[in-house]
Amino acid sequence: MRAPWFVAFLAWFTACSSQEFWVEGHGDGDVGVVALEGADLADELRDSPVRFADEEFVRLGVLWDADRAEAIEVATSSDGETWSPFAPPTVRHVELEEQGSFVGVVEAVSEARFFRLRSGEGEATYARLELLPLTLAESVEDRTDLPVAYMTIGVANVHGRAEWGARSAGCASAMGTPWRMAIHHTETPTEDTISPEARLRAIQSYHMDVRGWCDVAYHYLMSRDGRLWEGRPAQKLGAHAGSGNNSGNLGISVMGSHGSTPITDTQLSAVAGLVRGLADLDDIPINRTKIKGHREYKSTSCPGDALFAQLGDIVDAATGAGAVGGGGTAGGSTVTVKGVLYEGSDTSERIAGATVRLGTRSATTSATGYWEFTGVPEGTFTVSAEAAGYVTVSITRASYAAATWASFGLSPVAATTGTSVLQGVVYHSTDSSNRIPYATVTLSTGHTATAGASGFYQITGLPAGVVTISADATGYAASSVARTLVEGETAWGSVRLDP
């Protein structure tokens, strides 16, 4: 039973405020979602209003666009009176093109019910915060640590995972026979300042590194230009419609926020073609009983009022839709690969005079850390960078457009800490759902961790570079794997032990 002061406070708080303090999110295990951009975000960061959740949360997952990671700061409270210090979210992933896009997390105070935002160092243009009631170890989804095969859909022109540089993610749970579909929106900027490919990588990183899922939640996504993208492999169980509603349910998410902004005619035609193609493949009836909005599966505002109102049009178009395309290819047999080199996860601290290599070619970064290679064959490529005083790092990406960005950061050589994160599960047999609790994990850097009851471990604050991960547990033979850590990014390093 809530104390009288709390009831009175809540009544006053609700009556006196003109803001909506929490909004239903989408996916499993969420308390609420707040998404702000432009003038609304500027007002929020200036005024720092108190926001209230009617359920406790332990973490805030954050997606934000800014010129640097420290542009927003967050404080949490259990009672609305005593607050944690304001601090920027801990960075889990960085995308940098003309603007930075960050994925991160805030660990809340115990029994948190309140949070506030304020401006920090830099300028933010978009922020999405999701209140999460479970720790990462509690919410981690079963997965293997093996790459998955790329696939395309012939009826609609769907760009495969390789085209947006998806991380390897082997989900363990099978979908079964698809018999329905759910339409979502991602609640990211509709008129985006970064490319769809970069936004896709950020969404995938958020779902994997913050939500603990084995991959991006949706099976297919569509960008504002009408291009369709492959997400989680369609034969794997999604994480998009809420507990009990993912079985046999193909998740399709429109990138952007569609509470008041409808999708374009081009987008409607493209998603209708995808719906028709999937229906033909899996013998799914094309009607509003089998093709629903997310809000028809659980209490949420997703996919937004404007898009929800268009679902009937999508179904009607799909009924008569043919092979509707999802946009063209990257265009041409070669691309330009470019990026900037920065220190740690601070995209404003550029490294000049570094040597960047791609195959047998090399370039020197400018005063702003910029580098570029033209005439690069389409497909997967590896870029490495070295500079005096920094750890040499290599990254592998896939080209996604005629001008493909591949920015990344380097750790100082003397650094014993950094912004890289390593996480995974310790398991036995061939299925990662066979977890080994309380295994000891030791890194070649000297860092150690003990896996929890679910076999999950996470080590933060690691410097970039190659690391060897060793695990051992009573009754099992010790084993090791190697991973390359990159500043501002999270690597998955699961270890299999044999009895």
Number of C-alpha atoms within 10 A of each C-alpha: 4 6 8 9 9 12 12 11 14 14 11 11 15 14 9 9 11 8 10 10 19 16 16 18 24 27 20 16 16 19 21 23 23 18 20 19 18 12 11 13 20 18 15 17 20 12 13 17 16 18 18 23 17 12 15 19 27 19 24 27 22 24 25 28 28 21 21 24 29 19 20 24 20 22 22 31 21 19 14 17 8 9 16 13 11 17 16 21 24 20 25 27 27 29 26 23 17 13 16 22 27 30 29 24 21 22 18 23 18 13 15 23 21 24 25 20 22 21 22 18 14 13 16 25 20 23 22 20 20 25 29 26 20 18 15 20 20 14 17 21 20 18 20 25 20 11 11 15 11 13 15 14 16 14 20 24 22 25 26 20 25 19 21 24 19 24 20 17 21 20 24 17 18 14 17 13 14 20 17 25 24 23 26 28 25 20 24 23 24 17 12 15 16 17 17 20 23 23 21 23 21 23 22 26 28 25 21 22 27 25 31 21 23 25 29 28 24 27 23 24 27 27 24 18 16 23 22 28 27 26 27 27 26 22 16 19 24 30 26 24 27 19 13 8 16 21 20 19 25 31 26 27 27 25 26 22 24 24 16 10 13 17 23 12 10 17 22 21 23 29 32 27 27 29 26 27 23 23 21 13 13 12 14 18 15 21 16 15 10 16 24 20 27 28 22 17 15 18 12 19 21 26 28 23 16 15 25 24 13 15 20 15 15 26 23 15 20 24 17 10 20 16 16 20 21 25 19 12 14 17 11 10 11 17 21 17 27 16 20 23 29 23 20 24 26 19 26 16 15 20 21 18 18 20 17 23 18 17 10 5 9 16 16 18 22 15 11 15 21 21 22 19 18 12 11 18 14 21 15 14 15 13 19 16 23 18 19 11 12 20 19 21 22 20 15 12 20 21 25 26 20 19 17 25 24 23 22 26 28 30 27 19 15 10 13 14 15 21 25 26 24 24 18 23 32 29 24 17 12 11 15 24 19 16 22 23 18 19 25 19 24 17 18 12 15 8 13 17 16 18 24 19 14 19 23 24 25 21 17 16 16 23 26 30 19 17 19 14 21 20 26 22 19 11 9 15 12 18 16 17 14 14 14 17 25 29 28 32 25 25 20 21 23 25 23 27 22 14 10
